[in-house]
Amino acid sequence: MSEPSPPSFPKHLLDFKDWNRAQLESLLETAQMMQEVLARPVKKVPALSGFTVATVFFEPSTRTRISFELAARRMSADVVSFVSSASSTVKGETHRDTLRTLDQMGIDAYILRTDAAGVPHQAHRWLRKPVINAGDGWRAHPTQALLDAFTLRERLGSLEGKKIAIVGDILHSRVARSNAELLPMLGACVVACGPSTLLPGHLPGVRLTTNLREALEEADAVMALRLQKERMDRGLLPSLPEYIAGYQITEARLAWAKPEAPLLHPGPMNRDVEIEGTLADSPRSLVERQVANGQAVRMAVLYHVLVGKR
Protein backbone atom coordinates (compact mmCIF):
# COMPACT_ATOMS: atom_id res chain seq x y z
CA MET A 1 0.00 0.00 0.00
CA SER A 2 1.38 3.41 -0.96
CA GLU A 3 1.94 6.02 1.73
CA PRO A 4 -0.66 8.80 1.96
CA SER A 5 0.35 11.94 0.12
CA PRO A 6 1.29 14.93 2.29
CA PRO A 7 -1.39 17.61 2.68
CA SER A 8 -1.45 20.43 0.17
CA PHE A 9 -1.24 23.95 1.61
CA PRO A 10 -2.98 27.27 0.96
CA LYS A 11 -0.83 29.77 -0.92
CA HIS A 12 -1.41 32.38 1.75
CA LEU A 13 -1.70 32.79 5.52
CA LEU A 14 -4.23 35.52 6.26
CA ASP A 15 -5.78 33.71 9.24
CA PHE A 16 -6.64 30.03 9.78
CA LYS A 17 -9.98 29.85 7.96
CA ASP A 18 -8.46 28.12 4.92
CA TRP A 19 -6.27 25.77 6.99
CA ASN A 20 -7.16 22.45 8.62
CA ARG A 21 -5.62 20.59 11.52
CA ALA A 22 -3.57 18.22 9.34
CA GLN A 23 -1.98 21.18 7.52
CA LEU A 24 -1.26 22.98 10.77
CA GLU A 25 0.27 19.90 12.38
CA SER A 26 2.44 19.39 9.30
CA LEU A 27 3.57 23.01 9.37
CA LEU A 28 4.56 22.71 13.05
CA GLU A 29 6.49 19.53 12.23
CA THR A 30 8.33 21.44 9.52
CA ALA A 31 9.13 24.16 12.07
CA GLN A 32 10.79 21.47 14.18
CA MET A 33 12.97 20.56 11.20
CA MET A 34 13.83 24.23 10.78
CA GLN A 35 14.92 24.31 14.43
CA GLU A 36 17.45 21.64 13.50
CA VAL A 37 18.72 23.83 10.65
CA LEU A 38 19.12 26.76 13.05
CA ALA A 39 21.15 24.59 15.43
CA ARG A 40 23.81 23.97 12.77
CA PRO A 41 27.04 26.00 12.55
CA VAL A 42 25.89 27.20 9.10
CA LYS A 43 22.26 28.20 9.54
CA LYS A 44 21.26 28.20 5.90
CA VAL A 45 19.51 25.97 3.35
CA PRO A 46 18.74 26.60 -0.35
CA ALA A 47 15.00 25.86 -0.08
CA LEU A 48 13.86 29.29 -1.35
CA SER A 49 16.78 30.12 -3.60
CA GLY A 50 15.54 32.23 -6.52
CA PHE A 51 12.49 33.56 -4.64
CA THR A 52 12.13 37.23 -3.65
CA VAL A 53 10.20 37.99 -0.48
CA ALA A 54 9.07 41.49 0.54
CA THR A 55 8.42 42.51 4.14
CA VAL A 56 5.92 45.35 3.82
CA PHE A 57 5.28 47.00 7.18
CA PHE A 58 2.88 49.93 7.38
CA GLU A 59 3.09 49.69 11.18
CA PRO A 60 6.18 49.53 13.45
CA SER A 61 7.60 46.14 14.38
CA THR A 62 10.79 44.70 15.83
CA ARG A 63 10.32 40.99 16.56
CA THR A 64 8.06 40.07 13.66
CA ARG A 65 9.85 41.96 10.88
CA ILE A 66 13.38 40.90 11.85
CA SER A 67 12.25 37.33 12.46
CA PHE A 68 10.66 37.09 9.01
CA GLU A 69 13.65 38.67 7.28
CA LEU A 70 16.06 36.29 8.98
CA ALA A 71 13.75 33.36 8.20
CA ALA A 72 13.72 34.20 4.48
CA ARG A 73 17.48 34.70 4.35
CA ARG A 74 18.12 31.44 6.22
CA MET A 75 16.40 29.72 3.27
CA SER A 76 18.39 31.70 0.67
CA ALA A 77 15.55 33.96 -0.51
CA ASP A 78 16.24 37.53 -1.59
CA VAL A 79 14.57 40.00 0.79
CA VAL A 80 13.16 43.46 0.08
CA SER A 81 12.41 45.41 3.26
CA PHE A 82 9.76 48.13 3.01
CA VAL A 83 9.11 50.56 5.87
CA SER A 84 6.26 53.02 5.31
CA SER A 85 7.91 55.95 7.12
CA ALA A 86 10.63 56.02 4.46
CA SER A 87 8.36 55.49 1.46
CA SER A 88 5.94 57.27 -0.85
CA THR A 89 3.07 56.50 1.53
CA VAL A 90 4.07 59.63 3.47
CA LYS A 91 3.25 61.51 0.24
CA GLY A 92 -0.24 60.01 0.10
CA GLU A 93 0.25 56.81 -1.91
CA THR A 94 -2.37 54.16 -1.08
CA HIS A 95 -1.69 50.65 0.18
CA ARG A 96 -2.92 49.24 -3.13
CA ASP A 97 -0.72 51.46 -5.29
CA THR A 98 2.32 50.77 -3.11
CA LEU A 99 1.82 47.01 -3.33
CA ARG A 100 1.10 47.07 -7.05
CA THR A 101 4.28 49.10 -7.57
CA LEU A 102 6.33 46.54 -5.64
CA ASP A 103 4.71 43.77 -7.65
CA GLN A 104 6.13 45.16 -10.87
CA MET A 105 9.59 44.46 -9.43
CA GLY A 106 9.15 40.68 -9.39
CA ILE A 107 8.19 39.99 -5.78
CA ASP A 108 7.14 36.36 -5.17
CA ALA A 109 5.59 36.68 -1.69
CA TYR A 110 4.51 39.48 0.62
CA ILE A 111 4.71 39.64 4.40
CA LEU A 112 2.31 42.40 5.29
CA ARG A 113 1.55 44.33 8.48
CA THR A 114 -0.99 47.14 8.70
CA ASP A 115 -2.85 49.01 11.41
CA ALA A 116 -6.08 48.51 9.44
CA ALA A 117 -7.94 45.20 9.64
CA GLY A 118 -8.56 43.36 6.39
CA VAL A 119 -5.78 44.84 4.24
CA PRO A 120 -3.95 41.47 3.84
CA HIS A 121 -7.16 39.94 2.44
CA GLN A 122 -7.46 42.81 -0.04
CA ALA A 123 -3.77 42.48 -0.92
CA HIS A 124 -4.24 38.81 -1.72
CA ARG A 125 -6.90 39.83 -4.28
CA TRP A 126 -4.87 42.74 -5.65
CA LEU A 127 -1.65 40.78 -6.14
CA ARG A 128 -2.61 37.14 -6.75
CA LYS A 129 0.63 36.24 -4.98
CA PRO A 130 1.25 34.55 -1.62
CA VAL A 131 0.46 36.97 1.22
CA ILE A 132 1.36 36.29 4.84
CA ASN A 133 -0.42 38.37 7.44
CA ALA A 134 2.10 39.77 9.94
CA GLY A 135 -0.66 41.55 11.87
CA ASP A 136 -3.66 43.60 10.73
CA GLY A 137 -5.28 45.97 13.18
CA TRP A 138 -7.03 44.15 16.03
CA ARG A 139 -8.04 41.27 13.74
CA ALA A 140 -5.29 38.68 13.36
CA HIS A 141 -1.62 37.81 13.86
CA PRO A 142 -1.43 34.18 12.71
CA THR A 143 2.33 33.62 12.84
CA GLN A 144 2.43 34.83 16.45
CA ALA A 145 -0.25 32.25 17.29
CA LEU A 146 1.72 29.56 15.46
CA LEU A 147 4.90 30.30 17.39
CA ASP A 148 2.88 30.37 20.61
CA ALA A 149 1.46 26.94 19.78
CA PHE A 150 4.90 25.63 18.82
CA THR A 151 6.34 26.87 22.12
CA LEU A 152 3.48 25.35 24.11
CA ARG A 153 3.92 22.01 22.37
CA GLU A 154 7.63 22.03 23.21
CA ARG A 155 6.78 22.32 26.90
CA LEU A 156 3.45 20.45 27.15
CA GLY A 157 3.58 17.98 24.28
CA SER A 158 0.19 17.61 22.59
CA LEU A 159 -2.28 20.44 23.20
CA GLU A 160 -5.21 18.02 23.15
CA GLY A 161 -7.40 18.76 26.18
CA LYS A 162 -5.01 21.36 27.60
CA LYS A 163 -6.45 24.47 29.26
CA ILE A 164 -4.76 27.67 28.09
CA ALA A 165 -5.59 30.92 29.91
CA ILE A 166 -5.11 34.24 28.09
CA VAL A 167 -5.21 37.30 30.34
CA GLY A 168 -5.32 41.01 29.57
CA ASP A 169 -6.70 43.31 26.88
CA ILE A 170 -8.57 40.68 24.88
CA LEU A 171 -10.81 43.19 23.08
CA HIS A 172 -7.99 44.95 21.20
CA SER A 173 -5.61 41.99 20.80
CA ARG A 174 -4.99 40.42 17.40
CA VAL A 175 -2.79 37.88 19.21
CA ALA A 176 -5.74 36.79 21.37
CA ARG A 177 -7.99 36.45 18.32
CA SER A 178 -5.49 34.33 16.39
CA ASN A 179 -4.79 32.11 19.39
CA ALA A 180 -8.54 31.77 19.95
CA GLU A 181 -8.81 30.52 16.38
CA LEU A 182 -5.72 28.27 16.30
CA LEU A 183 -5.41 26.63 19.72
CA PRO A 184 -8.88 24.97 19.66
CA MET A 185 -8.02 23.58 16.20
CA LEU A 186 -5.10 21.81 17.90
CA GLY A 187 -7.34 20.45 20.65
CA ALA A 188 -6.83 23.04 23.41
CA CYS A 189 -9.49 24.64 25.60
CA VAL A 190 -8.99 28.43 25.74
CA VAL A 191 -10.23 30.74 28.50
CA ALA A 192 -9.82 34.50 27.99
CA CYS A 193 -9.90 36.83 30.99
CA GLY A 194 -9.76 40.55 31.60
CA PRO A 195 -11.75 43.53 32.87
CA SER A 196 -15.24 43.67 31.39
CA THR A 197 -14.33 46.80 29.39
CA LEU A 198 -11.47 44.89 27.73
CA LEU A 199 -13.47 41.79 26.76
CA PRO A 200 -15.38 41.40 23.49
CA GLY A 201 -19.03 40.44 23.70
CA HIS A 202 -18.24 37.14 22.00
CA LEU A 203 -15.10 35.33 20.83
CA PRO A 204 -15.76 32.08 18.95
CA GLY A 205 -14.14 29.00 20.44
CA VAL A 206 -13.24 30.69 23.73
CA ARG A 207 -14.81 30.99 27.18
CA LEU A 208 -14.73 34.59 28.44
CA THR A 209 -14.56 35.57 32.10
CA THR A 210 -13.68 38.57 34.27
CA ASN A 211 -12.68 36.25 37.14
CA LEU A 212 -8.92 35.75 37.12
CA ARG A 213 -8.96 32.84 39.55
CA GLU A 214 -11.54 31.02 37.45
CA ALA A 215 -9.36 31.50 34.36
CA LEU A 216 -6.12 30.35 36.00
CA GLU A 217 -7.36 27.42 38.09
CA GLU A 218 -5.99 24.16 36.69
CA ALA A 219 -4.62 25.96 33.61
CA ASP A 220 -1.87 24.07 31.80
CA ALA A 221 -0.35 27.35 30.57
CA VAL A 222 -0.93 31.08 31.02
CA MET A 223 -0.43 33.84 28.46
CA ALA A 224 -0.42 37.51 29.47
CA LEU A 225 -1.10 40.21 26.88
CA ARG A 226 0.36 43.70 26.64
CA LEU A 227 -1.77 46.35 28.30
CA GLN A 228 -1.90 49.27 25.90
CA LYS A 229 -1.82 52.30 28.14
CA GLU A 230 -3.83 54.35 25.66
CA ARG A 231 -6.86 52.35 26.81
CA MET A 232 -6.85 54.34 30.04
CA ASP A 233 -7.01 57.59 28.06
CA ARG A 234 -10.30 56.33 26.59
CA GLY A 235 -11.70 55.52 30.02
CA LEU A 236 -11.63 51.74 29.55
CA LEU A 237 -9.57 51.34 32.72
CA PRO A 238 -9.84 53.42 35.89
CA SER A 239 -6.10 53.32 36.59
CA LEU A 240 -2.97 51.26 36.05
CA PRO A 241 -2.70 50.32 39.78
CA GLU A 242 -6.25 48.95 39.70
CA TYR A 243 -5.47 46.78 36.67
CA ILE A 244 -2.32 45.50 38.39
CA ALA A 245 -4.27 44.77 41.56
CA GLY A 246 -6.90 42.78 39.67
CA TYR A 247 -5.12 41.12 36.76
CA GLN A 248 -1.33 41.13 37.02
CA ILE A 249 0.13 37.61 36.87
CA THR A 250 2.07 37.14 40.12
CA GLU A 251 3.73 34.13 41.77
CA ALA A 252 0.74 33.75 44.08
CA ARG A 253 -1.79 33.89 41.25
CA LEU A 254 0.19 31.58 38.99
CA ALA A 255 -0.01 29.04 41.83
CA TRP A 256 -3.74 28.72 40.96
CA ALA A 257 -2.65 27.08 37.70
CA LYS A 258 -1.20 23.60 37.49
CA PRO A 259 2.27 23.13 39.01
CA GLU A 260 4.96 24.17 36.54
CA ALA A 261 2.41 25.70 34.15
CA PRO A 262 4.50 27.88 31.81
CA LEU A 263 4.00 31.60 31.35
CA LEU A 264 3.98 33.27 27.93
CA HIS A 265 3.79 36.85 26.63
CA PRO A 266 3.85 37.87 22.94
CA GLY A 267 5.75 41.10 23.67
CA PRO A 268 6.54 43.85 23.96
CA MET A 269 6.02 43.50 27.70
CA ASN A 270 5.38 46.25 30.23
CA ARG A 271 7.47 44.82 33.03
CA ASP A 272 5.71 44.75 36.41
CA VAL A 273 2.38 45.54 34.75
CA GLU A 274 1.09 42.42 32.98
CA ILE A 275 3.57 40.12 34.74
CA GLU A 276 5.43 40.48 38.01
CA GLY A 277 9.02 41.33 37.07
CA THR A 278 10.71 38.46 38.91
CA LEU A 279 8.25 35.99 37.39
CA ALA A 280 9.02 37.23 33.87
CA ASP A 281 12.63 36.11 34.41
CA SER A 282 11.81 32.85 36.18
CA PRO A 283 12.25 29.31 34.78
CA ARG A 284 8.49 29.18 34.16
CA SER A 285 8.70 32.09 31.71
CA LEU A 286 8.81 31.16 28.03
CA VAL A 287 8.92 34.76 26.80
CA GLU A 288 12.42 34.54 25.33
CA ARG A 289 11.76 31.05 23.99
CA GLN A 290 8.79 32.43 22.05
CA VAL A 291 11.11 34.92 20.34
CA ALA A 292 13.66 32.19 19.57
CA ASN A 293 10.98 29.94 18.07
CA GLY A 294 9.60 32.66 15.83
CA GLN A 295 12.31 32.23 13.24
CA ALA A 296 11.80 28.47 12.75
CA VAL A 297 8.02 28.84 12.59
CA ARG A 298 8.24 31.62 10.02
CA MET A 299 10.71 29.59 7.97
CA ALA A 300 8.11 26.82 7.90
CA VAL A 301 5.34 29.23 6.88
CA LEU A 302 7.39 30.69 4.04
CA TYR A 303 8.37 27.23 2.86
CA HIS A 304 4.79 25.94 2.80
CA VAL A 305 3.18 28.92 1.08
CA LEU A 306 5.92 29.16 -1.55
CA VAL A 307 6.87 25.52 -2.12
CA GLY A 308 3.69 23.93 -0.84
CA LYS A 309 4.81 20.42 0.10
CA ARG A 310 6.67 18.61 2.84
C-alpha positions as CSV (number, residue, x, y, z in Angstrom):
1,M,0.0,0.0,0.0
2,S,1.4,3.4,-1.0
3,E,1.9,6.0,1.7
4,P,-0.7,8.8,2.0
5,S,0.3,11.9,0.1
6,P,1.3,14.9,2.3
7,P,-1.4,17.6,2.7
8,S,-1.4,20.4,0.2
9,F,-1.2,23.9,1.6
10,P,-3.0,27.3,1.0
11,K,-0.8,29.8,-0.9
12,H,-1.4,32.4,1.8
13,L,-1.7,32.8,5.5
14,L,-4.2,35.5,6.3
15,D,-5.8,33.7,9.2
16,F,-6.6,30.0,9.8
17,K,-10.0,29.9,8.0
18,D,-8.5,28.1,4.9
19,W,-6.3,25.8,7.0
20,N,-7.2,22.5,8.6
21,R,-5.6,20.6,11.5
22,A,-3.6,18.2,9.3
23,Q,-2.0,21.2,7.5
24,L,-1.3,23.0,10.8
25,E,0.3,19.9,12.4
26,S,2.4,19.4,9.3
27,L,3.6,23.0,9.4
28,L,4.6,22.7,13.0
29,E,6.5,19.5,12.2
30,T,8.3,21.4,9.5
31,A,9.1,24.2,12.1
32,Q,10.8,21.5,14.2
33,M,13.0,20.6,11.2
34,M,13.8,24.2,10.8
35,Q,14.9,24.3,14.4
36,E,17.5,21.6,13.5
37,V,18.7,23.8,10.7
38,L,19.1,26.8,13.1
39,A,21.1,24.6,15.4
40,R,23.8,24.0,12.8
41,P,27.0,26.0,12.5
42,V,25.9,27.2,9.1
43,K,22.3,28.2,9.5
44,K,21.3,28.2,5.9
45,V,19.5,26.0,3.4
46,P,18.7,26.6,-0.4
47,A,15.0,25.9,-0.1
48,L,13.9,29.3,-1.4
49,S,16.8,30.1,-3.6
50,G,15.5,32.2,-6.5
51,F,12.5,33.6,-4.6
52,T,12.1,37.2,-3.7
53,V,10.2,38.0,-0.5
54,A,9.1,41.5,0.5
55,T,8.4,42.5,4.1
56,V,5.9,45.4,3.8
57,F,5.3,47.0,7.2
58,F,2.9,49.9,7.4
59,E,3.1,49.7,11.2
60,P,6.2,49.5,13.5
61,S,7.6,46.1,14.4
62,T,10.8,44.7,15.8
63,R,10.3,41.0,16.6
64,T,8.1,40.1,13.7
65,R,9.8,42.0,10.9
66,I,13.4,40.9,11.9
67,S,12.2,37.3,12.5
68,F,10.7,37.1,9.0
69,E,13.7,38.7,7.3
70,L,16.1,36.3,9.0
71,A,13.8,33.4,8.2
72,A,13.7,34.2,4.5
73,R,17.5,34.7,4.3
74,R,18.1,31.4,6.2
75,M,16.4,29.7,3.3
76,S,18.4,31.7,0.7
77,A,15.6,34.0,-0.5
78,D,16.2,37.5,-1.6
79,V,14.6,40.0,0.8
80,V,13.2,43.5,0.1
81,S,12.4,45.4,3.3
82,F,9.8,48.1,3.0
83,V,9.1,50.6,5.9
84,S,6.3,53.0,5.3
85,S,7.9,56.0,7.1
86,A,10.6,56.0,4.5
87,S,8.4,55.5,1.5
88,S,5.9,57.3,-0.8
89,T,3.1,56.5,1.5
90,V,4.1,59.6,3.5
91,K,3.2,61.5,0.2
92,G,-0.2,60.0,0.1
93,E,0.2,56.8,-1.9
94,T,-2.4,54.2,-1.1
95,H,-1.7,50.6,0.2
96,R,-2.9,49.2,-3.1
97,D,-0.7,51.5,-5.3
98,T,2.3,50.8,-3.1
99,L,1.8,47.0,-3.3
100,R,1.1,47.1,-7.1
101,T,4.3,49.1,-7.6
102,L,6.3,46.5,-5.6
103,D,4.7,43.8,-7.6
104,Q,6.1,45.2,-10.9
105,M,9.6,44.5,-9.4
106,G,9.1,40.7,-9.4
107,I,8.2,40.0,-5.8
108,D,7.1,36.4,-5.2
109,A,5.6,36.7,-1.7
110,Y,4.5,39.5,0.6
111,I,4.7,39.6,4.4
112,L,2.3,42.4,5.3
113,R,1.5,44.3,8.5
114,T,-1.0,47.1,8.7
115,D,-2.9,49.0,11.4
116,A,-6.1,48.5,9.4
117,A,-7.9,45.2,9.6
118,G,-8.6,43.4,6.4
119,V,-5.8,44.8,4.2
120,P,-3.9,41.5,3.8
121,H,-7.2,39.9,2.4
122,Q,-7.5,42.8,0.0
123,A,-3.8,42.5,-0.9
124,H,-4.2,38.8,-1.7
125,R,-6.9,39.8,-4.3
126,W,-4.9,42.7,-5.7
127,L,-1.6,40.8,-6.1
128,R,-2.6,37.1,-6.8
129,K,0.6,36.2,-5.0
130,P,1.3,34.5,-1.6
131,V,0.5,37.0,1.2
132,I,1.4,36.3,4.8
133,N,-0.4,38.4,7.4
134,A,2.1,39.8,9.9
135,G,-0.7,41.5,11.9
136,D,-3.7,43.6,10.7
137,G,-5.3,46.0,13.2
138,W,-7.0,44.2,16.0
139,R,-8.0,41.3,13.7
140,A,-5.3,38.7,13.4
141,H,-1.6,37.8,13.9
142,P,-1.4,34.2,12.7
143,T,2.3,33.6,12.8
144,Q,2.4,34.8,16.4
145,A,-0.3,32.3,17.3
146,L,1.7,29.6,15.5
147,L,4.9,30.3,17.4
148,D,2.9,30.4,20.6
149,A,1.5,26.9,19.8
150,F,4.9,25.6,18.8
151,T,6.3,26.9,22.1
152,L,3.5,25.3,24.1
153,R,3.9,22.0,22.4
154,E,7.6,22.0,23.2
155,R,6.8,22.3,26.9
156,L,3.5,20.5,27.1
157,G,3.6,18.0,24.3
158,S,0.2,17.6,22.6
159,L,-2.3,20.4,23.2
160,E,-5.2,18.0,23.2
161,G,-7.4,18.8,26.2
162,K,-5.0,21.4,27.6
163,K,-6.5,24.5,29.3
164,I,-4.8,27.7,28.1
165,A,-5.6,30.9,29.9
166,I,-5.1,34.2,28.1
167,V,-5.2,37.3,30.3
168,G,-5.3,41.0,29.6
169,D,-6.7,43.3,26.9
170,I,-8.6,40.7,24.9
171,L,-10.8,43.2,23.1
172,H,-8.0,44.9,21.2
173,S,-5.6,42.0,20.8
174,R,-5.0,40.4,17.4
175,V,-2.8,37.9,19.2
176,A,-5.7,36.8,21.4
177,R,-8.0,36.5,18.3
178,S,-5.5,34.3,16.4
179,N,-4.8,32.1,19.4
180,A,-8.5,31.8,20.0
181,E,-8.8,30.5,16.4
182,L,-5.7,28.3,16.3
183,L,-5.4,26.6,19.7
184,P,-8.9,25.0,19.7
185,M,-8.0,23.6,16.2
186,L,-5.1,21.8,17.9
187,G,-7.3,20.4,20.7
188,A,-6.8,23.0,23.4
189,C,-9.5,24.6,25.6
190,V,-9.0,28.4,25.7
191,V,-10.2,30.7,28.5
192,A,-9.8,34.5,28.0
193,C,-9.9,36.8,31.0
194,G,-9.8,40.6,31.6
195,P,-11.7,43.5,32.9
196,S,-15.2,43.7,31.4
197,T,-14.3,46.8,29.4
198,L,-11.5,44.9,27.7
199,L,-13.5,41.8,26.8
200,P,-15.4,41.4,23.5
201,G,-19.0,40.4,23.7
202,H,-18.2,37.1,22.0
203,L,-15.1,35.3,20.8
204,P,-15.8,32.1,18.9
205,G,-14.1,29.0,20.4
206,V,-13.2,30.7,23.7
207,R,-14.8,31.0,27.2
208,L,-14.7,34.6,28.4
209,T,-14.6,35.6,32.1
210,T,-13.7,38.6,34.3
211,N,-12.7,36.3,37.1
212,L,-8.9,35.7,37.1
213,R,-9.0,32.8,39.6
214,E,-11.5,31.0,37.5
215,A,-9.4,31.5,34.4
216,L,-6.1,30.4,36.0
217,E,-7.4,27.4,38.1
218,E,-6.0,24.2,36.7
219,A,-4.6,26.0,33.6
220,D,-1.9,24.1,31.8
221,A,-0.4,27.4,30.6
222,V,-0.9,31.1,31.0
223,M,-0.4,33.8,28.5
224,A,-0.4,37.5,29.5
225,L,-1.1,40.2,26.9
226,R,0.4,43.7,26.6
227,L,-1.8,46.3,28.3
228,Q,-1.9,49.3,25.9
229,K,-1.8,52.3,28.1
230,E,-3.8,54.4,25.7
231,R,-6.9,52.3,26.8
232,M,-6.8,54.3,30.0
233,D,-7.0,57.6,28.1
234,R,-10.3,56.3,26.6
235,G,-11.7,55.5,30.0
236,L,-11.6,51.7,29.5
237,L,-9.6,51.3,32.7
238,P,-9.8,53.4,35.9
239,S,-6.1,53.3,36.6
240,L,-3.0,51.3,36.1
241,P,-2.7,50.3,39.8
242,E,-6.3,48.9,39.7
243,Y,-5.5,46.8,36.7
244,I,-2.3,45.5,38.4
245,A,-4.3,44.8,41.6
246,G,-6.9,42.8,39.7
247,Y,-5.1,41.1,36.8
248,Q,-1.3,41.1,37.0
249,I,0.1,37.6,36.9
250,T,2.1,37.1,40.1
251,E,3.7,34.1,41.8
252,A,0.7,33.8,44.1
253,R,-1.8,33.9,41.2
254,L,0.2,31.6,39.0
255,A,0.0,29.0,41.8
256,W,-3.7,28.7,41.0
257,A,-2.7,27.1,37.7
258,K,-1.2,23.6,37.5
259,P,2.3,23.1,39.0
260,E,5.0,24.2,36.5
261,A,2.4,25.7,34.1
262,P,4.5,27.9,31.8
263,L,4.0,31.6,31.3
264,L,4.0,33.3,27.9
265,H,3.8,36.8,26.6
266,P,3.8,37.9,22.9
267,G,5.7,41.1,23.7
268,P,6.5,43.9,24.0
269,M,6.0,43.5,27.7
270,N,5.4,46.3,30.2
271,R,7.5,44.8,33.0
272,D,5.7,44.7,36.4
273,V,2.4,45.5,34.7
274,E,1.1,42.4,33.0
275,I,3.6,40.1,34.7
276,E,5.4,40.5,38.0
277,G,9.0,41.3,37.1
278,T,10.7,38.5,38.9
279,L,8.2,36.0,37.4
280,A,9.0,37.2,33.9
281,D,12.6,36.1,34.4
282,S,11.8,32.8,36.2
283,P,12.2,29.3,34.8
284,R,8.5,29.2,34.2
285,S,8.7,32.1,31.7
286,L,8.8,31.2,28.0
287,V,8.9,34.8,26.8
288,E,12.4,34.5,25.3
289,R,11.8,31.1,24.0
290,Q,8.8,32.4,22.1
291,V,11.1,34.9,20.3
292,A,13.7,32.2,19.6
293,N,11.0,29.9,18.1
294,G,9.6,32.7,15.8
295,Q,12.3,32.2,13.2
296,A,11.8,28.5,12.7
297,V,8.0,28.8,12.6
298,R,8.2,31.6,10.0
299,M,10.7,29.6,8.0
300,A,8.1,26.8,7.9
301,V,5.3,29.2,6.9
302,L,7.4,30.7,4.0
303,Y,8.4,27.2,2.9
304,H,4.8,25.9,2.8
305,V,3.2,28.9,1.1
306,L,5.9,29.2,-1.5
307,V,6.9,25.5,-2.1
308,G,3.7,23.9,-0.8
309,K,4.8,20.4,0.1
310,R,6.7,18.6,2.8
